């Protein structure tokens, strides 16, 4: 798991739609945020990973049921996407 972040990535309205990896990353952010544990010890890694996967499943189902968004998110969260980085003139990761 990566270090704790302050904001959970907004996934609704992304073009192309959020990938499962992006949903799982956001779920991991959520679990780290609510637990306050950025770097879990060996005993907690599996518990936190299982919780993040449950949150990801629920998030994926929720996003599938929401109506289309009228405007895209205020930020461009998936900067790790090659097509977004290319469009913004950023170097590949």
C-alpha distances in whole Angstrom, upper triangle without the diagonal:
4,7,9,11,15,16,14,15,19,19,23,25,23,26,25,23,19,18,16,13,13,14,11,9,11,11,7,9,12,10,9,12,14,13,13,10,8,7,8,11,12,14,12,9,11,13,10,9,13,13,11,13,16,15,15,18,20,19,20,23,24,23,26,28,28,31,31,30,33,31,28,25,26,23,22,18,17,18,16,19,22,25,23,23,26,28,27,28,25,24,22,18
4,7,9,12,13,13,14,18,18,22,24,22,25,24,23,19,18,17,14,13,15,12,9,11,12,9,8,12,12,9,12,15,14,13,11,7,8,10,13,15,17,15,12,15,16,13,12,16,16,13,15,18,17,16,20,21,20,21,24,24,24,26,29,28,31,30,29,32,29,26,23,23,20,19,16,15,16,14,17,20,23,21,21,24,26,24,25,22,21,20,16
4,6,10,12,12,14,18,19,23,25,24,26,26,25,21,21,20,17,16,17,15,11,12,13,10,9,12,12,8,10,13,13,11,9,5,7,10,13,16,18,15,14,17,17,14,14,18,17,15,18,20,18,18,22,23,21,23,26,26,25,28,30,30,32,31,30,32,30,26,23,23,20,20,16,17,17,16,20,22,25,23,22,26,27,25,26,23,23,21,18
4,7,9,10,12,16,18,21,24,23,26,26,24,21,21,20,17,16,16,14,11,11,12,9,7,9,10,6,7,10,10,8,8,5,8,11,14,17,18,15,14,17,17,13,14,17,16,14,17,19,17,17,21,21,19,22,25,24,23,27,28,27,30,30,28,30,28,25,21,21,19,19,16,17,18,17,21,24,26,24,23,27,28,26,27,24,24,24,20
4,6,7,9,13,16,19,21,20,23,24,22,19,20,19,17,14,15,14,11,10,12,10,7,9,11,8,7,11,12,10,11,9,12,15,18,21,22,19,17,20,19,16,17,19,17,15,18,20,17,17,21,21,18,21,24,22,22,25,27,25,28,27,25,27,25,22,18,18,15,16,13,15,15,16,19,22,24,21,21,25,25,23,25,22,23,22,19
4,7,10,12,16,18,21,20,23,24,23,20,21,21,19,16,17,17,14,11,13,12,9,10,12,10,8,11,13,11,13,11,15,17,21,24,24,21,20,23,22,18,19,21,19,17,20,21,18,18,22,21,19,21,24,22,22,25,27,25,27,26,24,26,23,21,17,16,14,16,13,16,17,18,21,24,25,22,22,26,26,24,26,23,25,25,22
4,6,9,12,15,17,17,20,21,19,17,18,19,17,14,14,15,12,9,12,12,8,9,12,11,9,12,14,13,15,14,17,19,23,25,26,22,21,23,22,18,19,21,18,16,19,20,16,16,20,19,16,19,21,19,18,22,23,21,23,22,20,22,20,17,13,13,11,13,10,13,15,16,19,22,23,20,20,24,24,22,24,22,24,23,21
4,6,9,12,15,14,18,19,17,14,15,15,14,11,10,11,9,6,8,9,6,6,10,10,9,11,14,14,15,14,17,19,22,24,25,21,20,21,20,16,17,18,16,13,15,16,13,13,16,15,12,15,18,16,15,19,20,18,21,20,18,21,19,16,12,13,12,13,9,12,14,15,17,21,22,19,20,24,23,22,24,22,24,23,21
4,6,9,12,11,14,15,13,10,12,13,12,9,9,11,9,6,9,11,8,9,13,13,12,15,17,17,18,16,19,21,25,26,27,23,22,23,22,18,18,20,18,14,16,17,14,13,16,16,12,14,17,15,13,17,19,17,19,18,16,18,16,13,10,11,9,9,6,8,11,12,14,17,18,15,17,20,20,18,21,20,21,20,19
4,6,8,9,12,13,11,9,12,14,14,10,10,12,11,8,11,13,11,12,15,16,15,17,20,20,21,20,23,24,28,29,30,26,24,25,24,21,20,21,19,16,17,18,14,13,16,15,11,13,15,13,11,14,16,14,15,14,12,14,13,10,7,9,8,9,7,9,12,14,15,18,18,15,17,21,20,19,22,21,23,22,21
4,6,6,10,10,8,6,9,11,11,8,7,11,11,8,11,14,13,13,16,18,17,19,21,22,23,21,24,25,29,30,30,27,25,25,24,21,20,21,19,16,16,17,14,12,14,13,9,10,13,11,8,11,13,11,13,12,11,14,12,10,8,11,10,10,8,9,12,14,13,17,16,14,17,20,19,19,22,21,23,21,20
4,6,9,10,8,7,11,13,14,11,10,14,14,12,14,17,16,16,19,21,20,21,24,25,26,25,28,28,32,33,33,30,28,28,27,24,23,23,21,18,18,18,15,13,15,14,10,10,12,10,7,9,11,8,9,8,7,11,10,8,7,11,12,11,11,12,15,17,16,19,18,16,19,21,20,20,24,23,25,24,24
4,6,8,7,8,12,14,16,13,13,17,17,15,17,20,19,19,22,24,23,24,27,28,29,28,30,31,35,36,36,33,31,31,30,27,26,26,25,21,21,22,19,17,18,17,14,13,15,13,9,11,12,10,9,7,5,8,7,5,6,10,11,10,11,12,15,17,15,18,16,14,18,20,18,18,22,22,24,23,23
4,6,5,6,10,13,14,11,12,15,15,14,16,19,18,19,22,23,23,25,27,28,28,26,29,30,34,34,35,32,29,30,29,26,25,26,24,21,21,22,19,16,18,18,14,13,16,15,11,13,15,13,13,10,9,11,10,6,7,10,10,8,9,8,11,13,11,14,13,11,14,16,14,15,19,19,21,20,20
3,5,8,10,14,15,13,14,17,17,17,19,22,21,22,25,26,26,28,31,31,31,29,31,33,36,37,38,35,32,32,32,29,27,28,27,24,23,24,22,19,20,21,17,15,18,17,13,14,17,15,14,11,11,12,11,8,10,13,12,10,11,10,12,14,11,13,10,10,13,14,13,14,17,18,20,19,19
4,7,8,12,13,12,13,16,17,16,19,21,21,22,25,26,26,28,31,31,31,29,31,32,35,36,37,34,31,31,31,28,26,27,26,23,22,23,21,18,19,20,17,15,17,17,13,14,17,16,15,12,13,15,14,11,12,15,14,12,12,10,12,13,10,12,10,10,13,14,13,15,18,18,20,18,19
4,6,10,11,10,10,14,14,14,16,19,19,20,22,24,24,26,28,29,29,27,29,30,33,33,34,31,28,28,28,26,23,24,23,20,19,20,18,15,15,16,13,11,13,13,10,10,13,12,13,11,11,14,14,11,12,15,15,12,12,10,14,14,11,14,13,12,16,17,16,18,21,21,22,20,20
4,7,8,6,7,10,11,10,13,15,15,16,19,20,21,22,24,25,25,24,25,26,30,30,31,27,25,25,25,22,20,20,20,16,15,17,15,12,13,14,11,9,12,12,9,10,14,13,14,13,13,16,15,12,12,15,14,12,10,8,12,12,10,14,13,13,15,18,17,18,21,20,21,19,18
4,5,5,6,9,10,11,12,14,15,17,19,20,21,23,24,26,25,23,24,25,28,28,29,26,23,22,23,21,18,19,19,15,14,16,15,11,12,14,11,9,13,14,11,12,16,16,17,16,17,20,19,16,15,19,17,14,12,10,13,12,10,13,14,14,16,18,18,20,22,21,21,18,17
4,5,5,6,9,10,10,12,14,15,16,18,20,21,22,24,23,21,23,23,25,25,26,23,20,19,20,18,15,15,15,12,10,13,12,8,9,12,10,8,11,13,11,12,16,16,19,18,19,22,22,19,18,21,19,17,14,12,15,14,13,16,17,17,19,21,22,23,25,23,23,21,19
4,5,5,6,9,10,10,12,14,15,16,18,20,21,22,21,19,20,20,23,23,24,21,18,18,19,16,13,15,15,12,11,14,13,9,11,14,12,11,14,16,14,15,19,19,22,21,21,24,23,20,18,21,18,16,13,11,13,11,11,14,16,16,17,20,21,21,23,21,21,18,16
4,5,5,6,9,10,11,12,14,15,16,18,20,21,20,18,20,21,24,24,25,22,19,19,20,17,15,16,16,12,12,14,12,9,12,14,11,10,14,14,12,14,18,17,19,18,18,21,20,16,15,17,15,13,9,8,11,10,10,13,15,14,15,18,19,19,21,19,20,17,16
4,5,5,6,9,10,11,12,14,15,17,18,20,19,18,20,20,23,24,24,21,18,18,18,15,13,14,13,10,9,11,9,6,9,10,7,7,11,11,10,12,15,15,18,17,17,21,20,17,15,18,16,15,12,11,14,13,13,17,18,17,19,22,22,22,25,23,24,21,19
4,5,5,6,9,10,10,12,14,15,16,18,17,16,17,17,20,20,21,17,15,14,15,12,10,11,10,7,7,9,8,5,8,11,9,9,13,14,13,15,18,18,21,21,21,24,23,20,18,21,19,17,14,13,16,14,15,18,20,19,20,23,24,24,26,24,24,22,19
4,5,5,6,9,10,11,12,14,15,16,15,13,15,16,19,19,21,17,15,15,16,12,11,13,12,8,10,12,10,8,12,14,11,12,16,16,15,17,20,20,22,22,21,24,23,19,17,19,17,15,11,11,13,12,13,17,19,17,18,22,22,22,24,21,22,19,17
4,5,5,6,9,10,10,12,14,15,15,14,16,17,20,21,22,18,16,17,17,13,12,14,12,9,10,12,9,8,11,12,9,11,14,14,13,16,18,17,20,20,19,22,20,17,15,16,15,14,10,11,14,13,15,19,20,18,19,23,23,22,25,22,23,21,19
4,5,5,6,9,10,11,12,14,14,13,15,15,19,19,19,16,14,14,13,10,9,10,8,5,7,8,6,5,9,10,8,10,13,13,13,16,18,18,21,21,21,24,23,20,18,20,18,18,14,14,17,17,18,22,23,22,23,26,26,26,28,26,27,25,22
4,5,5,6,8,10,11,12,11,10,12,12,15,16,17,13,11,12,12,8,7,10,8,5,8,10,8,8,12,13,12,14,17,17,17,19,21,21,25,25,24,27,26,23,20,21,19,19,15,15,17,16,18,22,24,22,23,26,27,26,28,26,26,24,21
4,6,5,6,9,10,10,10,9,12,13,16,18,19,15,14,15,14,11,11,13,11,8,12,13,10,11,14,15,13,15,18,17,17,20,22,21,24,24,23,26,24,21,18,19,17,17,13,14,16,16,18,22,23,21,22,25,26,25,27,24,25,23,20
4,5,5,6,8,10,11,11,14,14,18,19,19,15,14,16,14,10,11,13,10,8,11,11,8,10,13,13,11,14,16,15,16,19,20,20,23,23,22,25,24,21,18,19,18,18,15,16,19,19,21,24,26,24,25,28,28,27,30,27,28,27,24
4,5,5,6,8,8,9,11,11,14,16,15,12,11,12,10,7,9,10,7,6,10,10,8,10,13,13,13,16,18,17,18,21,23,22,26,26,26,29,27,25,22,23,22,22,18,19,21,21,23,26,28,26,27,31,31,30,32,30,30,28,25
4,6,5,6,5,5,8,9,12,15,15,11,11,13,12,8,10,12,10,9,13,14,12,13,17,17,16,19,21,21,21,24,26,25,28,29,27,30,29,26,23,23,22,22,18,19,21,20,23,26,28,26,26,30,31,29,31,28,29,27,24
4,6,5,7,8,11,12,16,18,18,14,14,16,15,11,13,15,12,11,15,15,13,15,18,17,16,19,21,20,21,24,25,24,27,28,26,29,27,25,21,21,20,21,17,19,21,21,24,27,29,26,27,31,31,29,31,29,29,28,25
4,6,8,10,13,13,16,19,18,14,15,16,14,11,13,15,11,11,15,14,12,15,18,16,16,19,21,20,21,24,25,24,27,28,27,30,28,26,23,24,23,24,20,22,24,24,27,30,32,29,30,34,34,32,35,32,33,32,29
4,5,8,11,10,13,15,14,11,12,14,11,9,12,14,11,11,15,15,14,16,19,18,18,21,23,22,24,27,28,27,31,31,30,33,32,29,26,27,25,26,23,24,26,26,28,31,33,31,32,35,36,34,36,33,34,33,29
4,6,9,10,13,16,16,12,13,16,14,11,14,16,14,14,18,18,16,19,22,21,20,24,26,25,26,29,30,29,32,33,31,34,32,30,26,26,25,25,22,24,25,25,28,31,33,31,31,34,35,33,35,32,33,31,28
4,6,6,9,12,12,9,10,13,12,9,12,15,13,13,17,18,16,18,21,22,21,24,26,26,26,29,31,30,34,34,33,35,34,31,27,28,26,26,23,23,25,24,27,30,32,30,30,34,35,33,35,32,32,30,27
4,6,10,13,14,11,11,14,14,10,12,15,14,13,17,18,17,18,21,22,21,23,26,26,26,29,31,30,33,33,32,34,32,29,26,26,24,24,20,21,22,21,24,27,29,28,27,31,32,30,31,28,28,27,23
4,7,9,11,9,9,12,13,10,12,15,15,14,17,19,19,19,23,24,23,25,28,28,28,31,33,33,36,36,34,37,35,32,29,29,27,26,23,23,23,22,25,28,31,29,28,32,33,32,33,29,29,27,24
4,7,8,5,6,9,10,8,10,13,13,13,16,18,18,19,22,23,23,25,27,27,28,31,33,33,36,36,35,38,37,34,31,31,29,28,25,25,26,24,27,30,33,31,31,34,36,35,36,32,32,30,26
4,5,5,6,10,10,10,12,15,15,16,18,20,20,22,24,26,26,28,30,31,31,34,36,36,39,40,39,42,40,37,34,35,33,32,28,28,29,27,30,33,36,34,34,37,39,38,39,35,34,32,28
4,5,5,8,10,10,11,14,15,16,18,20,21,22,24,25,26,28,30,31,32,34,36,37,40,40,40,43,42,39,36,37,34,33,30,29,30,28,30,33,36,35,35,38,40,39,40,36,35,33,29
4,6,7,8,10,11,13,14,15,17,18,20,21,23,25,26,27,29,30,31,33,35,36,40,40,40,43,42,39,36,38,35,35,31,31,32,30,32,35,38,37,37,40,42,41,42,39,38,35,32
4,6,5,6,8,10,11,12,14,15,16,18,20,21,22,24,26,27,28,30,32,33,36,37,36,40,39,36,33,34,32,31,28,27,29,27,30,33,35,34,34,38,39,38,39,36,35,33,30
4,6,5,6,9,10,10,12,14,15,16,18,20,21,22,24,25,26,28,30,31,35,35,35,38,37,34,31,32,30,29,25,25,26,24,27,29,32,31,31,34,36,35,36,33,32,30,26
4,6,5,6,9,10,11,12,14,15,17,19,20,21,23,24,25,27,29,30,34,35,35,38,37,34,32,33,31,30,27,26,28,25,27,30,33,32,32,36,37,37,38,35,34,31,28
4,5,5,6,9,10,11,12,14,16,17,18,20,22,23,24,26,28,29,33,34,34,37,36,34,31,33,31,30,27,26,28,27,29,32,34,33,34,37,38,37,39,36,36,33,30
4,5,5,6,9,10,10,12,14,15,16,18,20,21,22,24,26,27,30,31,31,34,33,30,28,29,27,27,23,23,25,23,25,29,31,30,30,34,35,34,36,33,33,30,27
4,5,5,6,9,10,10,12,14,15,16,18,20,21,22,25,26,29,30,30,33,32,29,27,29,27,26,22,21,23,21,23,26,29,28,28,32,33,32,34,31,31,28,25
4,5,5,6,9,10,11,13,14,15,17,18,20,21,23,25,28,29,30,33,33,30,28,30,28,28,24,23,26,24,25,28,30,30,31,34,35,35,37,34,34,31,28
4,5,5,6,9,10,11,12,14,16,16,18,20,22,23,26,28,28,31,31,28,26,28,27,26,23,22,25,24,25,29,30,29,30,34,34,34,36,34,34,31,28
4,5,5,6,9,10,10,12,14,15,16,18,20,21,24,25,25,29,28,25,23,25,23,22,19,19,21,20,21,25,27,26,27,30,31,30,32,30,30,28,25
4,5,5,6,9,10,10,12,14,15,17,19,20,24,24,25,29,28,26,24,26,25,23,20,19,22,21,21,25,26,26,27,30,31,31,33,31,31,28,25
4,5,5,6,9,10,11,12,14,16,17,19,22,24,25,28,28,26,24,27,26,25,22,21,25,23,24,27,29,28,30,33,33,33,35,33,34,31,28
4,5,5,6,9,10,10,12,14,16,16,20,21,22,25,25,23,21,23,22,22,19,19,22,21,22,26,27,26,27,31,31,31,33,31,32,29,27
4,5,5,6,9,10,10,12,14,15,19,20,20,24,23,21,19,22,21,20,17,16,20,19,19,23,24,23,25,27,28,28,30,28,29,27,24
4,5,5,6,9,10,11,13,15,18,20,21,24,25,23,21,24,24,23,20,19,23,22,21,25,26,25,27,30,30,31,33,31,32,29,27
4,5,5,6,9,10,11,13,16,18,19,23,23,22,20,23,23,23,20,20,24,23,23,27,27,26,28,31,31,31,34,32,33,31,29
4,5,5,6,9,10,11,14,15,16,20,20,18,17,20,19,19,16,16,20,20,20,24,24,23,25,28,27,28,31,29,30,28,26
4,5,5,6,9,10,14,14,16,19,20,18,17,20,20,19,17,16,20,19,19,22,22,21,24,27,26,27,30,29,29,27,26
4,6,5,7,9,13,14,16,20,21,20,19,23,23,22,20,20,23,23,22,26,25,25,28,30,29,30,33,32,33,31,29
4,5,5,6,10,12,14,17,18,17,17,20,21,20,19,19,23,23,22,26,25,24,27,30,29,29,32,31,33,31,30
4,5,5,8,10,11,15,15,14,14,17,18,17,16,16,20,20,19,23,22,21,24,26,25,26,29,28,30,28,27
4,6,8,10,12,16,17,16,17,20,21,20,19,18,22,22,21,24,23,22,26,27,26,28,31,30,32,30,29
4,7,9,12,15,17,17,18,21,22,22,21,21,25,25,24,27,26,25,28,30,29,30,33,33,35,33,32
4,7,8,12,14,14,14,18,19,20,19,20,23,24,23,26,25,24,27,29,27,28,31,31,33,32,31
4,6,9,12,13,14,18,19,20,20,21,24,25,24,27,25,23,27,28,26,27,31,31,33,32,32
4,7,9,10,12,15,17,17,18,18,21,23,21,24,22,20,24,25,23,24,28,28,31,29,30
4,6,7,9,12,14,15,16,17,20,22,20,23,21,19,22,24,21,22,26,26,29,28,28
4,7,10,12,15,16,17,19,21,24,22,24,22,20,23,24,21,22,26,27,30,29,30
4,7,8,11,12,14,16,18,21,20,22,20,17,20,22,19,19,23,23,27,27,27
4,6,8,9,11,12,14,17,16,18,16,14,17,18,16,16,20,20,23,23,23
4,5,7,8,11,13,16,16,18,17,14,16,19,17,16,20,20,22,22,22
4,7,9,12,13,17,17,19,18,15,17,19,17,15,19,19,22,23,23
4,6,9,10,13,14,16,16,12,13,16,14,13,16,16,19,19,19
4,6,7,10,10,13,12,8,10,13,11,10,13,13,16,16,16
4,6,8,9,13,13,10,11,14,14,12,15,14,16,15,15
4,5,6,9,10,7,9,12,12,12,14,13,14,13,12
4,5,8,9,6,6,10,10,9,11,9,11,10,9
4,6,9,8,7,10,12,12,13,10,10,8,7
4,6,5,6,9,10,11,12,11,11,9,9
4,5,5,6,9,10,10,9,9,6,8
4,6,5,6,9,10,10,11,9,11
4,5,5,6,9,8,10,10,11
4,6,5,6,5,7,7,9
4,5,5,6,7,7,11
4,6,8,10,11,14
4,6,9,11,13
4,7,9,12
4,7,9
4,6
4
